[in-house]
Amino acid sequence: MLRVISLLSALPLVIAVLAFTIQNSHIVTLSLWPVAGEINLPLSILSVGLFLTGMLAGFFLMWVHMLPHRFRVRRLQREVQDLNEALAGQTSAKPAFNQTFKPERPRRRWFGGSSND
């Protein structure tokens, strides 16, 4: 079911890309300054290629930005695991902290009123 929903949601994007490609089929000349030579290609291919290059650059920069946070999370997970093992070694009880524990959130109403009504 989820696969069908994702395919149906991707369908408008595919239609938009096809319409863009058909409407922008003019040939443009691309010449890069330090490189001698020119490349002739359709405007749609050039613009989609530049868009994908920008997306990849953004993904890479975000990945680099998130590295310190990932390292911190891994270190804290190891610390929790070590503390749970130490606690389990001291007593025969279960560890005091369960990583899958999610506290119940209070219900909130969207349009005013309190959650106790």
Secondary structure as GFF3:
##gff-version 3
##sequence-region A 1 117
A	DSSP	alpha_helix	2	23	.	.	.	ID=ss1
A	DSSP	beta_strand	27	31	.	.	.	ID=ss2
A	DSSP	beta_strand	38	42	.	.	.	ID=ss3
A	DSSP	alpha_helix	43	90	.	.	.	ID=ss4
###
